[in-house]
Amino acid sequence: MFFEAEDKLFCCIGSLLPMLAPKAPNSPDSLERGYMIKSELVENTLRRIVSEGDNYGRAQLHTGEKVLVEYVSANPNGPITVGSARGGVIGDVLSNLLQAVGYDVCREYYINDAVNSLQMQHFGKSLEARYLQALGQDVEFPEDGYKGEYVTHIAKHVVERHGDKYLTMSKTERLKAFTSIGEREMLAQQKADLAAFGVVFDNWYSERTLHESSKVETAVGVLKDKGYAYEDKDAIWLKSTAFGDDKDRALIRRNSQPTYIASDAAYHADKFNRGFGKLINIWGPQHNGYIARTKAAVSALGYDPDKLDIIIYQTVRLFSGGELVMMSKRAGELIPLSELVQEVGKDASRFFLLMQGADTPLDFDLELANQQSSENPVYQVQYAHASICGILRSAEEQGVAVPDASKTDLSMLGHNSEVDLVKKLAEYPDEIISAAESYQPHRLTAYARELASSFHAFYRDCRVLGEELSLTNARLVLVAAARTTLRNVLAILGVSAPERM
């Protein structure tokens, strides 16, 4: 259970401790008052953590409020890249945070699979060319095609399964078939790669269904009826300048094909119509210019644009041996997420991709992510948890159980390192709320590192076992509370909490 008043009290006490702690020379009354404040903080914090366990840090501030978080949404024409993976972990951990403060969260992946997508047509042409080449035909590869090895790999599988079946088709039918095959194969791989990364969606939403269900046509009709869509030069335009955009945007092209703005308008209307009171989109850096036009479409359709929040995350650069690793999907030099996870593991991949705010470019040091030392941030945090588990195992082997916190004299905990650790534990509930409300999941990686550092300082300065029983008991309660809190924050981050390292 969450006690908001207690959280404010703990936060207040934590912020005042440096001023209120006794400093020599000082009066006896001042010393006693400082000691009482410390004692209250220690006892209330540790007993609350033990009582709430896995629920420590969770709140019910937004119970009954529905939020849809849409993220990754990469085109199904290639593997999930490291760049898209950054959006994936931001979206996943932000969703965890929103759930932790009470929201009813839906995680959604928007599949850009409209039949008129030029990118998907280029992908289909690329796959068709590799298929024909695999059958021994001398065909030229499209200049705007995708040269990645994954295209050749899919084409060879098609040959293995179906032989020359597609040679009898007309070129139009064959291109359509290979565009469909490519999408199906890439979606399956994307889902598998994301799942191995710990990113799983509640819903995969197909753009094509918006067209097939006439939702795009309906949205354009609504915009016309409201006076925010007009015809000019054989096209239909959204009057987005009426909502602060720098120019009006095409909804329907001269060839009668809808643009992505028309699809996005229909998609966001559908989100609101499904009952979500808050929408969060997490987009890559190339989408920064789309914010104004998307909000304009939402406003023109009659929805509150303030209920749509858009997070733009910046680029990721990979370094290996001090050298920059280049990435390009079209040129076939991309770094798939699957290779990153294979290289450094899921935990390090997630933690490192979340160590900077979304609005800051991120440099990922592959060598550092593989180090088993305190220089590696995720290793430092996980090692702290493993050390805690080691202490508790040793206690159990010596026949010393973690005592009941409510019956333990916690006033024994007065060492500066003990109090500093308790203060850091007490910050956790407010840290969850702040990170959730500000959409800054990277704050938790910083908090986890600070908590691990506080524990390591305590472990350096304070022996847990082998002291007099009352002090050992108090420190065991503190250690158990540190384990609970560290495990809880790692769970929000989607990073494992190993018991041995």
N, C-alpha and C positions, 0 to 999 in steps of 0.2 A: 504494500500500500504506500502511496505517496503522500507525504505531509508537507504541503507547500510552506506553511508557517515555519516548520522546523528547518526547511532548506534555507529560508531567508535568515533564520537565526544563526545557522551554522556558517553561512557565507559572511554574515556580519561579524561573528566572533572571529572567523578566520582572518578577515581583513584588519581587525583591531588588535590581534594578538601582538604584532611587532611593537605597537605603541603601549600595550597594557602589560606586557611581560616585565617582571621586576628587573631593575637595573641597579647595581650597587654604585654608590650607597643609596639606600632606600629605607623608608620607614617599615616597621613590622606589619602595619596595616596594609601598606601597599604591596608588600611581598605576599601576604595572605590572599589579598584580592586577586593578584595575578595568578597565583596557584589555583584558586578556585575556578577562574575562567578556563585555565588549561584543563583542569580536571573535568569540568562540565563538557568541554568540547570532546575530550577523549572518550568519556563514558557514553555520551549521547551518540557520537558517531559510530563507535565500534558496536554498541548494542543494536543500533539501527541496521547496520550492515549485516550482522549475524541474523537478525530477525527477518530481514527482507530477502537475503540470499540472492538468487538469480534475478529478482525483481528490483534489487537496489539500483537506483538511477532512473527507473521508469516512472512515468507520470501519466496522469489522466487529464491533461489539459485540453485535449481536442477530441474527446470521446464523441463518437457519432458523426464526425466530420470526414467526408470522403475526399481523397486526393488521388489524382492519377499522375504518375511519374513516367514520362516517356523518355527513353534514353537508348543509346547506341544507334539503333535504326539505320545501320549501314546498308548500302545498296547490296542486294544479293548477287554481286558479280565478282566476288573475291572473298578470301578469308578475312576474319576479323583481324585488324591490324593493331599494333601497339597504341597508335593514336586513338582509335575507337575504344580500345580497352580502358583508356583513362576515363572516357565518358561512362563506360560500363561500371567501373568501381565507384565513381562519384555518385552515379544513380543508385547503385545497390546500397551503399552505405548511407546515403541520404534517406532512402526508403526505410532502412532499418531505424534510423534516428526518428523519422516521422512516426513510425509505429511505436517507438519507445515513449513518445509523448502523447500517444492516444489516437492518432489518426488511423482511419481505415484506408490502407494504401493498396492501390493496384499498380503493378509494374508492367509497363507495356512497351513492346517493340513494334515500330511502324515499318512494315515491309514496303519498300519503294518498288513495287512490281507492276506499275501501270503499263498497259499494253503499248502506250505511245512513248515510253521512256527510251530516250536515245542511248543512254548508258547501257540499258539491258539489251538493246538491239546490237550495240557494238560488242557486247559480251557474247551474244548469240552468234554473230559473224566470226568472232575469234574461235569459238568452240567448233563451229562448222568447218573452218579452215583447218584446224588441227585434226579433226576427224578425217577429212579428205586426205590430208598428208599422211595420217596413220595407215590409210588404205593404199598408200603408194602413189597418190595423185600429185602432180606438180601444180600446186595452186599457190598464188601469191597471198601472203598474210596481210590482212587489212592494215592500212597505215595507222588507223585510229583504234586498232585492236588491243587486247590485253595480252601481254607477252609472258605472263607469269607461268611458272612450271605447273601450277595447279590446273591451268586450262588444258595443257597436254595430258595431264594425269586423268582428267575427266574424260577427254576424248578417247584415250586408250581403253578406259573402262567401257565406254559405249561400244567400241569395236569388239571387245571381249564378250559383251552380252548380246549384241545385236548384229555383229558382222557388218555387211554392206546394205543392210535393210533400208537405210535412208537415202541411198543413191537413186532409188526409183522415184523419189518424191520430186515435185517441182521445186525450184529454188525458193519460192515464197513459202511453201509448206515446210521445207527443210529448215529454213531460218527460224520459222515459228517453233518448230519442234525442238531445235537446239537451244533457243532462248528459254523454253520451258524446262528442258533437261538441266540446263545450267543453273537456273534459279532453284530447282528442286535439290540438286546436289549441293549447291553452296549454302542453302538454308540449313540442310542437315549438318553440314560441317560447322557452320556458324553456331548452331545450337549446341553441338558437342563441345566446341572450343570454349564457349562462354560458360557452359556447365562446369568444365574442368577448372575454370577460373573462379568458380563460385558465384556466377551471375545467372540467375534463373528467372524467367519472366512468367507472370500470371497470364499474359495474353500476347499473342502475335497477331497484329492487326494488318490485314492486307489492303493496300491502297486500291487494288483492283476491285475489291468489293464495293468501294465507294462509287465506282463508275457503274458496276453491274446492278447495283441497287438504286441507281438514279439519284443518289444523295448529292453528287456533284451538280447535276442538272437542277435539283431542287434548291441547293444553296445559291446558285447563280440566279434562279428565279426570284428568290427572296431578296437578293441584293437589288435586282431590277425593281421589284415592287416598292422597296424602301427608298428608291431614288439614288442608290449608291453604285449602280452599274449602268453604263451607257454604251451605245454603239458608235464607233468611229473607225473609218478606213477598213471596213469589212471585218472588224474585230470587236470584241466586247471588253470593256475596261472597268476596273474597280476604281472608284473615286477615292483612292486612299489618301490623296492630299488633304481631304476634308478631316483627316484624323492625324495629321502631322507628318505623313510620309513626304519624301522629297519630290515624288512624281507619282502619277497614276500608273497602275499596273495592269497588264493584260490578263484577262480571265479566260477568254476564248480566242485562239489565234485565227488568222485569216483562213487557215485550212480547216476550221471548225473543231480543232483539237483543243481540249482544255489545258491550261497551264498548271504548273504546280501550285500557284496561288489559289486556283479554283479548288484543287484537291485539298489543300490545307484548310481552306475556309470550311469545306464540307466536313473534314476530319475533326476540326475543333468544335464545330457545331454538334457533331455526333458525341464528342467527349462530354460536353455540357448536358446533352440530352440523355446521356446514360446516368445522370445524377451526381456527377462529380462537382463539388463546390469549389475546388481548387485544382488548377492544372499546372504542372511543372514540366517544362521541356528542357532537356540537356543536350545542347548542340555543340558541334565542333567549331573551330575558329573561322572556317569558311562561311559560316552562316550568320555572322555578325550583322550583315546588312539586311537580313530577313526579319529582324525583330519588329521594326516599325510597320512593315507591310502585313505581317501576320496579325499584329495587334489591331491594325486598321480593319482587316477583314472580320476579326472577332467583334469589334465595335459596330461595324456596319451591319452585321447580322443581328445585333441587338443584345449581345452578351457583354458583361462587365470585363473590360480588358485588364483591370486590376486583379482579377482572379486567375490570370494567366501570367506565370513567372517563367522567364527564359534565362537559363544559365548557359553562358558561353565558356567552354574550357579551351585553354590554349594548347599549343603544340607540345609534343614530346620528342626529345632528342635522345637517342641511345648512344652511349659511349662504351667502347671496348678497348682496353689498353691505351686509353687516352685519345683514341681515334673516334671520330664521329662515324656512326653507321648510317648509311644513306637508305632512304625508304621512298619507294614510288610504286603504287599499285599498277599503273598503266605500263610502266617499263619492266615490270616483273622483278623489281628489286625490293619488294616490300618485306617487312619483318612481321610475320604472322604472330598473333598472340600465342598460338600453340608453341612456337619456338621459344618465346620468352619464358613461358611457364616451364617448359622442358629445361631451359638453361638455368633459371634461378629458383623455380618452384612457385607455387600458387601464393604462398604467404608473402614472400619477398616482393613478388610482382604487384600484389594488391597494395601492400604497405608503401612501397616506393612510389607508386603512381598516385598515392594520396598524400604525399608529404608536403605538397605545395597547394596553395589555394587555386581554384579553377582558373582564375584570371591571370595566373602567372605561368609563363612557359616553364616546362619541367625538364631537367636533365637527369637521365637515368644512368647511373654508373653500374654496369654489369659486374665488374670486378668487386666493387664494394658489396653488392647484393649477395655475392657468393662467399664473402668472408665470414668465418666463424670467430668473430671477435667483437669487442664492445664498440668498435668503430662502425659496425653494421647496425643501424637502428633497429631493425626488426629482430635481429639476433639478441641485441641488448634487452629488448622487452620480453622476448620469449625465454631468455635465460633467467630473467628475474622470476618468471612464473615457475620454471623448472626448479630453481633454487628454493623457492617457497615450498614446493611439493617435497623436495628433498629434506627440508627441515622437519616437515610434518611426518614424513616417513620415519626419520630417525627418532622422533619423539615416540611414535607408535612402537618401534622396535625396542625402545627402552621402557615400554609400559606406561608412557605418559600420554594421556589423551588430552585433546583440546577441551578445556573446561567450559562449562555453561557461562556465557558472558554475563548473564544477569546475576550470577552468584560469585563473580570474580571481582577482586579488589583491583580495579583498573587505575586507581590513584597511584599505583606503583610506577606508572608510565610517565616519567617526568623528564627524561633525557631529551635534549634538543632534537636529536635525530628521530626519537620516537614521536615527539610532538609534531615535527615537520612532516613525518609520514602520515600521521592522523589528519593533519590539515589538508594534505593532498588528497587523501581518501574522501574527506568531507566535501571537497570541491566537485566531485564527480556528478552528482545530480544536476547542479547548475550548469556544468559543462555540457551535459547532454541537452538541456533545454536551449542553451545558447547556440550550440552547433546546429540543432534542428531548426530553430527559429530564423537563424541567419543563413541557412543553407550552406554551411561551411563544414562538411564532414572531415576535412583535413585537420580540424582542431583536435580530433581524437587521436591522431597519430602523435601530435605534439604532447597531448595529455598523457598518453601511454608511455612515452619516453620519459616525461617528467616523473611519473609515478614509479617507473622502473628505477630511475636515478635515486629517488627518495628511498626506495627499498634497499638498494645497494648500499647507500650511506648508512642506513639503520643497521644492516647486516654487518657492515664493517665496524660499527661503533658499539653494538650491543649484542652480547652473547645471549642466545635464547635458552639453550639447554645447559645444564650444569650450574645454574644459579640457584639461589634459594627458591623453594617451591612457589611462593607467592609471586615472585618476580617472573619466574618461568611461565607460570599460568597466565599472567597478564600479557606477556610477550607472545605467547601462543595464540591468544585471542587476537592480538594485533596482526600477527602473521596470517592467521586464517582470514581475517577481514581484508588484508591486502590481496590474498589469493582470490577471494570472491570478486573484488573490484577489478583486478587486472583481467580475470577471466571474463567478466561482463563487458569490459571495453573491447577486448579482443573479439568477443562474439559479435558486437556491433560492427566491428571492422571486417568481419568475415575471415579472420586470421586464427589459426589454431593456437591452442594453449597447451604446449607439450609439458608432460610431467617429468620427463627425463631428457637431457641433452648431453 
